Amino acid sequence: MRSIHVVTHPEASHHVEGLVGGWHDSTLTPEGVREAAAIARALRAEIPEGAEVELISSDLRRTRRTAQEIGGLLGVEPALDRRLREKSYGEAEGRPQEWLDKRFVPPPAIGDRMGHDEGIEGSETRAEFAGRIYEAMDGILTHPYEHQVIVTHGFALTFVVAAWIGMPIDSLGHVNFRVASGSITHLREDDFFHNRQLVRLGDTRHLES
């Protein structure tokens, strides 16, 4: 049986400063560090002692710091994969959210949502974003680990889950698995039927203590 725990990084500086995230390399806040420790404890309680675990993380500082907390308790060093980064918002990254909001061109309700140009120089299309997450997941799923932890970002999680389910990229125009920062999503594949389950989506109970 394969279990994958997908973690969205907790509170980061761009959240509290009202800045656009994306590839802007923000850090965890002190509250975010506390939440990362809570995530690590929750995973330690779920993953059996002595189990071989693979830990893969986006390479941005906020996800790396989260992965360090997790790796410390699980006894594993995180492997960094830039393909697990959040969507790139190009020239908007690190600017006030209001700057992006004034210039953002929303996708059409019907039509080419995957290739839609949002009007922001350097911003990824939904298709480009999904494509690199799918590429990362293709590699991760070839690794022979019973327990894997992926540390990524809120919007990126949608495509991690979609890749796990096996949804074709061209069907993702309207898909959104919305979760909170600091959440844990549990994916599982059984050894007999090899069915892939979404066991738990966006769980944040570990942050309540």
Accessible surface in RSA format (square Angstrom, percent):
REM  Atomic radii and reference values for relative SASA: ProtOr
REM  Chains: A
REM  Algorithm: Lee & Richards
REM  Probe-radius: 1.40
REM  Slices: 20
REM RES _ NUM      All-atoms   Total-Side   Main-Chain    Non-polar    All polar
REM                ABS   REL    ABS   REL    ABS   REL    ABS   REL    ABS   REL
RES MET A   1    94.47  48.9  77.36  51.2  17.11  40.7  60.98  51.8  33.49  44.4
RES ARG A   2    42.85  18.0  41.09  20.9   1.76   4.2  10.19  13.9  32.67  19.8
RES SER A   3    10.21   8.6  10.08  13.5   0.12   0.3   1.13   2.4   9.08  12.7
RES ILE A   4     0.00   0.0   0.00   0.0   0.00   0.0   0.00   0.0   0.00   0.0
RES HIS A   5     4.03   2.2   4.03   2.8   0.00   0.0   0.56   0.6   3.47   4.0
RES VAL A   6     0.00   0.0   0.00   0.0   0.00   0.0   0.00   0.0   0.00   0.0
RES VAL A   7     0.00   0.0   0.00   0.0   0.00   0.0   0.00   0.0   0.00   0.0
RES THR A   8     1.08   0.8   1.08   1.1   0.00   0.0   1.08   1.5   0.00   0.0
RES HIS A   9    10.06   5.5   9.00   6.3   1.06   2.7   1.16   1.2   8.90  10.4
RES PRO A  10     0.00   0.0   0.00   0.0   0.00   0.0   0.00   0.0   0.00   0.0
RES GLU A  11    49.99  28.7  49.07  37.1   0.92   2.2  10.14  19.6  39.85  32.5
RES ALA A  12     0.00   0.0   0.00   0.0   0.00   0.0   0.00   0.0   0.00   0.0
RES SER A  13    22.82  19.3  22.82  30.4   0.00   0.0  15.99  34.0   6.83   9.6
RES HIS A  14    16.79   9.2  16.13  11.2   0.66   1.7   5.17   5.3  11.62  13.5
RES HIS A  15    78.96  43.2  51.96  36.1  27.01  69.1  40.86  42.1  38.10  44.3
RES VAL A  16    93.79  61.7  54.78  49.6  39.01  94.0  62.34  54.2  31.45  85.3
RES GLU A  17   104.48  60.0  75.59  57.2  28.89  68.8  38.23  74.0  66.25  54.1
RES GLY A  18    36.22  44.7   0.00   N/A  36.22  44.7  33.36  91.5   2.86   6.4
RES LEU A  19    41.36  23.0  34.45  24.6   6.91  17.4  34.45  24.2   6.91  18.6
RES VAL A  20     3.76   2.5   2.87   2.6   0.89   2.1   3.76   3.3   0.00   0.0
RES GLY A  21     9.74  12.0   0.00   N/A   9.74  12.0   2.69   7.4   7.04  15.8
RES GLY A  22     2.84   3.5   0.00   N/A   2.84   3.5   0.00   0.0   2.84   6.4
RES TRP A  23    76.55  30.7  65.34  31.6  11.21  26.3  65.51  34.9  11.04  17.9
RES HIS A  24    57.83  31.6  50.84  35.3   6.99  17.9  39.59  40.8  18.23  21.2
RES ASP A  25    52.72  36.9  47.47  47.2   5.25  12.4  23.17  54.5  29.55  29.5
RES SER A  26     3.65   3.1   0.00   0.0   3.65   8.4   3.65   7.8   0.00   0.0
RES THR A  27    54.08  38.5  53.46  54.2   0.62   1.5  34.96  47.0  19.12  28.9
RES LEU A  28    16.40   9.1   0.72   0.5  15.68  39.4   0.72   0.5  15.68  42.2
RES THR A  29    15.39  10.9  11.98  12.1   3.42   8.1  15.39  20.7   0.00   0.0
RES PRO A  30   122.35  89.2 108.66  99.0  13.69  49.8 114.94  94.9   7.41  46.1
RES GLU A  31    69.75  40.0  64.34  48.7   5.40  12.9  32.90  63.6  36.85  30.1
RES GLY A  32     0.00   0.0   0.00   N/A   0.00   0.0   0.00   0.0   0.00   0.0
RES VAL A  33    44.88  29.5  44.88  40.6   0.00   0.0  44.88  39.0   0.00   0.0
RES ARG A  34   101.47  42.6  94.24  48.0   7.24  17.2  71.22  97.3  30.26  18.3
RES GLU A  35    24.76  14.2  24.76  18.7   0.00   0.0   0.00   0.0  24.76  20.2
RES ALA A  36     0.00   0.0   0.00   0.0   0.00   0.0   0.00   0.0   0.00   0.0
RES ALA A  37    26.46  24.3  25.45  39.3   1.01   2.3  26.18  36.9   0.28   0.7
RES ALA A  38     3.73   3.4   1.73   2.7   2.00   4.5   2.21   3.1   1.52   4.0
RES ILE A  39     0.00   0.0   0.00   0.0   0.00   0.0   0.00   0.0   0.00   0.0
RES ALA A  40     0.88   0.8   0.87   1.3   0.02   0.0   0.88   1.2   0.00   0.0
RES ARG A  41   127.93  53.7 121.17  61.8   6.76  16.1  60.62  82.9  67.31  40.8
RES ALA A  42    23.05  21.2  12.71  19.6  10.34  23.5  21.83  30.7   1.22   3.2
RES LEU A  43     0.01   0.0   0.01   0.0   0.00   0.0   0.01   0.0   0.00   0.0
RES ARG A  44    49.98  21.0  43.11  22.0   6.87  16.4  29.88  40.8  20.10  12.2
RES ALA A  45    91.15  83.8  47.93  74.0  43.22  98.3  59.39  83.6  31.76  84.1
RES GLU A  46    75.27  43.2  46.34  35.1  28.94  68.9  32.07  62.0  43.20  35.3
RES ILE A  47     2.18   1.2   0.27   0.2   1.92   4.6   0.48   0.3   1.70   4.6
RES PRO A  48    76.36  55.6  63.79  58.2  12.56  45.7  76.20  62.9   0.15   1.0
RES GLU A  49   141.01  81.0 114.80  86.8  26.21  62.4  63.00 121.9  78.01  63.7
RES GLY A  50    83.52 103.0   0.00   N/A  83.52 103.0  43.86 120.3  39.67  88.8
RES ALA A  51    34.58  31.8   7.97  12.3  26.61  60.5  18.58  26.2  16.00  42.4
RES GLU A  52   127.80  73.4 113.68  86.0  14.12  33.6  47.56  92.0  80.24  65.5
RES VAL A  53    14.74   9.7   4.69   4.2  10.05  24.2   4.69   4.1  10.05  27.3
RES GLU A  54    23.77  13.6  21.84  16.5   1.93   4.6   9.69  18.7  14.08  11.5
RES LEU A  55     1.79   1.0   0.00   0.0   1.79   4.5   0.00   0.0   1.79   4.8
RES ILE A  56     7.90   4.5   7.90   5.9   0.00   0.0   7.90   5.7   0.00   0.0
RES SER A  57     0.00   0.0   0.00   0.0   0.00   0.0   0.00   0.0   0.00   0.0
RES SER A  58     0.00   0.0   0.00   0.0   0.00   0.0   0.00   0.0   0.00   0.0
RES ASP A  59    29.33  20.5  25.77  25.6   3.56   8.4   9.73  22.9  19.61  19.6
RES LEU A  60     4.57   2.5   4.48   3.2   0.09   0.2   4.57   3.2   0.00   0.0
RES ARG A  61   106.19  44.6 103.55  52.8   2.64   6.3  31.48  43.0  74.71  45.3
RES ARG A  62     1.97   0.8   1.97   1.0   0.00   0.0   0.00   0.0   1.97   1.2
RES THR A  63     0.00   0.0   0.00   0.0   0.00   0.0   0.00   0.0   0.00   0.0
RES ARG A  64    77.69  32.6  77.46  39.5   0.24   0.6  10.86  14.8  66.84  40.5
RES ARG A  65    82.79  34.8  81.76  41.7   1.03   2.5  29.70  40.6  53.09  32.2
RES THR A  66     0.00   0.0   0.00   0.0   0.00   0.0   0.00   0.0   0.00   0.0
RES ALA A  67     0.00   0.0   0.00   0.0   0.00   0.0   0.00   0.0   0.00   0.0
RES GLN A  68    97.08  54.3  84.82  62.0  12.26  29.2  30.10  64.1  66.98  50.8
RES GLU A  69    44.47  25.5  36.94  27.9   7.53  17.9   5.22  10.1  39.25  32.0
RES ILE A  70     0.00   0.0   0.00   0.0   0.00   0.0   0.00   0.0   0.00   0.0
RES GLY A  71     4.40   5.4   0.00   N/A   4.40   5.4   2.35   6.4   2.06   4.6
RES GLY A  72    63.99  78.9   0.00   N/A  63.99  78.9  37.47 102.8  26.52  59.4
RES LEU A  73    81.57  45.4  67.98  48.6  13.59  34.2  68.93  48.4  12.64  34.0
RES LEU A  74    18.53  10.3   0.02   0.0  18.51  46.5   0.93   0.7  17.60  47.4
RES GLY A  75    70.27  86.7   0.00   N/A  70.27  86.7  36.74 100.8  33.53  75.1
RES VAL A  76    37.58  24.7  26.20  23.7  11.38  27.4  32.92  28.6   4.66  12.6
RES GLU A  77   151.12  86.8 137.12 103.7  14.00  33.3  62.23 120.4  88.88  72.6
RES PRO A  78    31.72  23.1  14.92  13.6  16.80  61.1  14.97  12.4  16.75 104.1
RES ALA A  79    54.51  50.1  46.50  71.8   8.01  18.2  54.51  76.8   0.00   0.0
RES LEU A  80    92.64  51.6  58.03  41.5  34.62  87.0  58.19  40.9  34.45  92.7
RES ASP A  81    22.19  15.5  18.02  17.9   4.17   9.9  11.28  26.6  10.91  10.9
RES ARG A  82   127.62  53.6 121.58  62.0   6.04  14.4  53.71  73.4  73.91  44.8
RES ARG A  83    77.27  32.4  76.61  39.1   0.66   1.6  26.18  35.8  51.09  31.0
RES LEU A  84     0.00   0.0   0.00   0.0   0.00   0.0   0.00   0.0   0.00   0.0
RES ARG A  85    31.90  13.4  31.90  16.3   0.00   0.0   0.00   0.0  31.90  19.3
RES GLU A  86    21.09  12.1  21.09  16.0   0.00   0.0   7.91  15.3  13.18  10.8
RES LYS A  87     3.16   1.5   3.16   1.9   0.00   0.0   3.16   2.8   0.00   0.0
RES SER A  88     8.23   7.0   8.23  11.0   0.00   0.0   1.68   3.6   6.56   9.2
RES TYR A  89    41.31  19.3  41.31  23.5   0.00   0.0  16.86  12.7  24.45  30.1
RES GLY A  90    18.16  22.4   0.00   N/A  18.16  22.4  11.14  30.6   7.01  15.7
RES GLU A  91    82.95  47.6  63.41  48.0  19.54  46.5  28.96  56.0  53.99  44.1
RES ALA A  92     0.00   0.0   0.00   0.0   0.00   0.0   0.00   0.0   0.00   0.0
RES GLU A  93    42.01  24.1  22.11  16.7  19.90  47.4   6.43  12.4  35.57  29.0
RES GLY A  94    24.63  30.4   0.00   N/A  24.63  30.4   7.08  19.4  17.55  39.3
RES ARG A  95    96.48  40.5  94.67  48.3   1.80   4.3  17.83  24.4  78.65  47.7
RES PRO A  96    68.85  50.2  68.85  62.8   0.00   0.0  68.85  56.8   0.00   0.0
RES GLN A  97    70.96  39.7  70.96  51.9   0.00   0.0  35.15  74.8  35.81  27.2
RES GLU A  98   108.46  62.3 107.70  81.5   0.77   1.8  54.53 105.5  53.94  44.0
RES TRP A  99    46.08  18.5  41.68  20.2   4.40  10.3  37.31  19.9   8.78  14.2
RES LEU A 100    10.05   5.6  10.05   7.2   0.00   0.0  10.05   7.1   0.00   0.0
RES ASP A 101    87.94  61.6  64.97  64.7  22.97  54.3  28.75  67.7  59.20  59.0
RES LYS A 102   170.29  83.1 131.03  80.4  39.26  93.5  82.50  74.3  87.79  93.5
RES ARG A 103   106.79  44.8  92.77  47.3  14.02  33.4  36.94  50.5  69.86  42.3
RES PHE A 104    65.80  32.9  50.19  31.1  15.61  40.6  50.19  30.4  15.61  44.7
RES VAL A 105    70.62  46.5  69.69  63.1   0.93   2.2  70.62  61.4   0.00   0.0
RES PRO A 106    91.14  66.4  82.92  75.6   8.22  29.9  82.92  68.5   8.22  51.1
RES PRO A 107    48.66  35.5  35.01  31.9  13.66  49.6  35.01  28.9  13.66  84.9
RES PRO A 108    52.95  38.6  41.01  37.4  11.95  43.4  52.81  43.6   0.14   0.9
RES ALA A 109    78.99  72.6  63.00  97.2  15.99  36.4  67.41  94.9  11.59  30.7
RES ILE A 110   160.26  91.2 141.79 105.6  18.47  44.5 143.84 103.6  16.42  44.6
RES GLY A 111    56.51  69.7   0.00   N/A  56.51  69.7  33.47  91.8  23.04  51.6
RES ASP A 112    99.24  69.5  81.61  81.2  17.63  41.7  45.11 106.2  54.13  54.0
RES ARG A 113    46.41  19.5  41.20  21.0   5.21  12.4   4.34   5.9  42.07  25.5
RES MET A 114    23.26  12.0  22.92  15.2   0.35   0.8  22.92  19.5   0.35   0.5
RES GLY A 115    37.12  45.8   0.00   N/A  37.12  45.8  17.63  48.4  19.49  43.6
RES HIS A 116    32.64  17.8  24.40  17.0   8.24  21.1  20.23  20.9  12.41  14.4
RES ASP A 117   105.46  73.9  93.62  93.2  11.84  28.0  39.08  92.0  66.38  66.2
RES GLU A 118    22.19  12.7  19.13  14.5   3.06   7.3   1.34   2.6  20.85  17.0
RES GLY A 119    46.00  56.7   0.00   N/A  46.00  56.7  22.74  62.4  23.26  52.1
RES ILE A 120     7.81   4.4   0.68   0.5   7.13  17.2   1.90   1.4   5.91  16.0
RES GLU A 121   132.74  76.2 122.69  92.8  10.06  23.9  47.42  91.7  85.32  69.7
RES GLY A 122    57.43  70.8   0.00   N/A  57.43  70.8  35.43  97.2  22.00  49.3
RES SER A 123    23.88  20.2   3.17   4.2  20.72  47.7   3.17   6.7  20.72  29.0
RES GLU A 124    24.52  14.1  22.08  16.7   2.44   5.8  13.90  26.9  10.63   8.7
RES THR A 125    28.93  20.6  28.29  28.7   0.64   1.5  26.54  35.6   2.39   3.6
RES ARG A 126    38.17  16.0  36.36  18.5   1.82   4.3  11.98  16.4  26.19  15.9
RES ALA A 127    36.87  33.9  31.01  47.8   5.87  13.4  31.28  44.1   5.59  14.8
RES GLU A 128    99.91  57.4  87.21  66.0  12.70  30.2  43.35  83.8  56.56  46.2
RES PHE A 129     0.00   0.0   0.00   0.0   0.00   0.0   0.00   0.0   0.00   0.0
RES ALA A 130     0.00   0.0   0.00   0.0   0.00   0.0   0.00   0.0   0.00   0.0
RES GLY A 131    27.21  33.6   0.00   N/A  27.21  33.6  20.46  56.2   6.74  15.1
RES ARG A 132    34.64  14.5  29.56  15.1   5.09  12.1  33.08  45.2   1.56   0.9
RES ILE A 133     0.00   0.0   0.00   0.0   0.00   0.0   0.00   0.0   0.00   0.0
RES TYR A 134    29.71  13.9  29.65  16.9   0.06   0.2  29.69  22.3   0.02   0.0
RES GLU A 135    99.74  57.3  93.64  70.8   6.09  14.5  30.81  59.6  68.92  56.3
RES ALA A 136     0.30   0.3   0.00   0.0   0.30   0.7   0.00   0.0   0.30   0.8
RES MET A 137     0.51   0.3   0.51   0.3   0.00   0.0   0.51   0.4   0.00   0.0
RES ASP A 138    96.27  67.4  88.36  87.9   7.91  18.7  28.45  66.9  67.82  67.6
RES GLY A 139    26.64  32.9   0.00   N/A  26.64  32.9  26.11  71.7   0.53   1.2
RES ILE A 140     4.67   2.7   4.13   3.1   0.54   1.3   4.13   3.0   0.54   1.5
RES LEU A 141    29.77  16.6  17.28  12.4  12.48  31.4  17.37  12.2  12.39  33.4
RES THR A 142   105.73  75.2  75.96  77.0  29.76  70.9  70.99  95.3  34.74  52.5
RES HIS A 143    61.36  33.5  60.87  42.3   0.50   1.3  40.59  41.8  20.77  24.2
RES PRO A 144   129.92  94.7  94.13  85.8  35.79 130.1 107.02  88.4  22.91 142.4
RES TYR A 145    62.85  29.3  55.60  31.6   7.25  18.9  16.73  12.6  46.11  56.8
RES GLU A 146    99.88  57.3  89.33  67.6  10.55  25.1  24.98  48.3  74.89  61.1
RES HIS A 147    21.30  11.6  21.30  14.8   0.00   0.0  17.05  17.6   4.25   4.9
RES GLN A 148     0.00   0.0   0.00   0.0   0.00   0.0   0.00   0.0   0.00   0.0
RES VAL A 149     0.00   0.0   0.00   0.0   0.00   0.0   0.00   0.0   0.00   0.0
RES ILE A 150     0.00   0.0   0.00   0.0   0.00   0.0   0.00   0.0   0.00   0.0
RES VAL A 151     0.00   0.0   0.00   0.0   0.00   0.0   0.00   0.0   0.00   0.0
RES THR A 152     0.00   0.0   0.00   0.0   0.00   0.0   0.00   0.0   0.00   0.0
RES HIS A 153     1.08   0.6   1.08   0.7   0.00   0.0   0.73   0.8   0.34   0.4
RES GLY A 154    31.01  38.2   0.00   N/A  31.01  38.2  21.28  58.4   9.73  21.8
RES PHE A 155    53.34  26.7  44.26  27.4   9.09  23.6  49.74  30.2   3.61  10.3
RES ALA A 156     0.00   0.0   0.00   0.0   0.00   0.0   0.00   0.0   0.00   0.0
RES LEU A 157     0.00   0.0   0.00   0.0   0.00   0.0   0.00   0.0   0.00   0.0
RES THR A 158     0.19   0.1   0.19   0.2   0.00   0.0   0.00   0.0   0.19   0.3
RES PHE A 159     0.00   0.0   0.00   0.0   0.00   0.0   0.00   0.0   0.00   0.0
RES VAL A 160     0.00   0.0   0.00   0.0   0.00   0.0   0.00   0.0   0.00   0.0
RES VAL A 161     0.00   0.0   0.00   0.0   0.00   0.0   0.00   0.0   0.00   0.0
RES ALA A 162     0.00   0.0   0.00   0.0   0.00   0.0   0.00   0.0   0.00   0.0
RES ALA A 163    12.79  11.8   3.52   5.4   9.27  21.1   4.28   6.0   8.50  22.5
RES TRP A 164     0.44   0.2   0.28   0.1   0.16   0.4   0.28   0.1   0.16   0.3
RES ILE A 165    87.87  50.0  61.18  45.6  26.69  64.3  62.60  45.1  25.27  68.6
RES GLY A 166    53.54  66.0   0.00   N/A  53.54  66.0  27.79  76.3  25.75  57.7
RES MET A 167    47.44  24.6  43.18  28.6   4.26  10.1  40.29  34.3   7.15   9.5
RES PRO A 168    86.49  63.0  75.26  68.6  11.23  40.8  86.49  71.4   0.00   0.0
RES ILE A 169    57.79  32.9  52.18  38.9   5.61  13.5  52.18  37.6   5.61  15.2
RES ASP A 170   126.93  88.9  97.44  97.0  29.50  69.7  44.07 103.7  82.86  82.6
RES SER A 171    54.38  46.0  31.28  41.7  23.10  53.2  40.22  85.6  14.16  19.8
RES LEU A 172     0.00   0.0   0.00   0.0   0.00   0.0   0.00   0.0   0.00   0.0
RES GLY A 173     9.40  11.6   0.00   N/A   9.40  11.6   6.85  18.8   2.56   5.7
RES HIS A 174   128.41  70.2 101.37  70.5  27.04  69.2  71.61  73.8  56.80  66.1
RES VAL A 175    24.48  16.1  19.68  17.8   4.79  11.5  24.45  21.2   0.03   0.1
RES ASN A 176    91.33  63.0  62.90  60.8  28.43  68.5  21.29  51.2  70.04  67.7
RES PHE A 177    43.12  21.6  40.67  25.2   2.46   6.4  42.77  25.9   0.35   1.0
RES ARG A 178   205.24  86.2 178.15  90.8  27.08  64.5  62.21  85.0 143.03  86.7
RES VAL A 179    27.44  18.1   0.89   0.8  26.55  64.0   8.93   7.8  18.52  50.2
RES ALA A 180    56.25  51.7  42.73  65.9  13.53  30.8  52.20  73.5   4.05  10.7
RES SER A 181    50.03  42.3  35.77  47.7  14.26  32.8  15.58  33.2  34.45  48.3
RES GLY A 182     0.00   0.0   0.00   N/A   0.00   0.0   0.00   0.0   0.00   0.0
RES SER A 183     0.00   0.0   0.00   0.0   0.00   0.0   0.00   0.0   0.00   0.0
RES ILE A 184     1.76   1.0   1.76   1.3   0.00   0.0   1.76   1.3   0.00   0.0
RES THR A 185     0.00   0.0   0.00   0.0   0.00   0.0   0.00   0.0   0.00   0.0
RES HIS A 186    16.23   8.9  16.23  11.3   0.00   0.0  14.69  15.1   1.55   1.8
RES LEU A 187     0.00   0.0   0.00   0.0   0.00   0.0   0.00   0.0   0.00   0.0
RES ARG A 188    69.19  29.1  69.19  35.3   0.00   0.0   3.18   4.4  66.01  40.0
RES GLU A 189    25.52  14.7  25.12  19.0   0.40   0.9   4.89   9.5  20.63  16.8
RES ASP A 190    23.72  16.6  23.38  23.3   0.35   0.8  19.06  44.9   4.66   4.6
RES ASP A 191    97.06  68.0  81.19  80.8  15.86  37.5  35.12  82.7  61.93  61.8
RES PHE A 192   167.04  83.6 143.68  89.0  23.36  60.8 147.45  89.4  19.59  56.1
RES PHE A 193   144.12  72.1 120.06  74.4  24.06  62.6 124.69  75.6  19.43  55.6
RES HIS A 194   112.60  61.5  97.06  67.5  15.53  39.7  69.94  72.1  42.66  49.6
RES ASN A 195    84.15  58.0  80.38  77.7   3.77   9.1  19.77  47.6  64.37  62.2
RES ARG A 196   101.24  42.5  71.18  36.3  30.06  71.6  18.32  25.0  82.92  50.3
RES GLN A 197    67.91  38.0  62.89  46.0   5.01  11.9  30.30  64.5  37.61  28.5
RES LEU A 198    66.49  37.0  35.98  25.7  30.52  76.7  35.98  25.3  30.52  82.1
RES VAL A 199    58.63  38.6  26.85  24.3  31.78  76.6  32.69  28.4  25.95  70.4
RES ARG A 200    52.35  22.0  47.36  24.1   4.99  11.9  33.89  46.3  18.46  11.2
RES LEU A 201    72.87  40.6  46.20  33.0  26.68  67.1  46.20  32.4  26.68  71.8
RES GLY A 202    17.70  21.8   0.00   N/A  17.70  21.8   1.86   5.1  15.84  35.5
RES ASP A 203    19.56  13.7  12.68  12.6   6.89  16.3   9.07  21.3  10.49  10.5
RES THR A 204    40.69  28.9  37.61  38.1   3.08   7.3   8.33  11.2  32.36  48.9
RES ARG A 205   156.35  65.6 147.42  75.1   8.93  21.3  67.25  91.9  89.09  54.0
RES HIS A 206    27.13  14.8  11.61   8.1  15.52  39.7  20.26  20.9   6.87   8.0
RES LEU A 207    33.28  18.5  21.13  15.1  12.15  30.5  21.31  15.0  11.97  32.2
RES GLU A 208   139.52  80.1 100.75  76.2  38.77  92.3  50.30  97.3  89.23  72.8
RES SER A 209   113.78  96.1  61.59  82.2  52.19 120.2  85.57 182.2  28.21  39.5
END  Absolute sums over single chains surface
CHAIN  1 A     9768.2       7500.5       2267.7       5341.6       4426.6
END  Absolute sums over all chains
TOTAL          9768.2       7500.5       2267.7       5341.6       4426.6
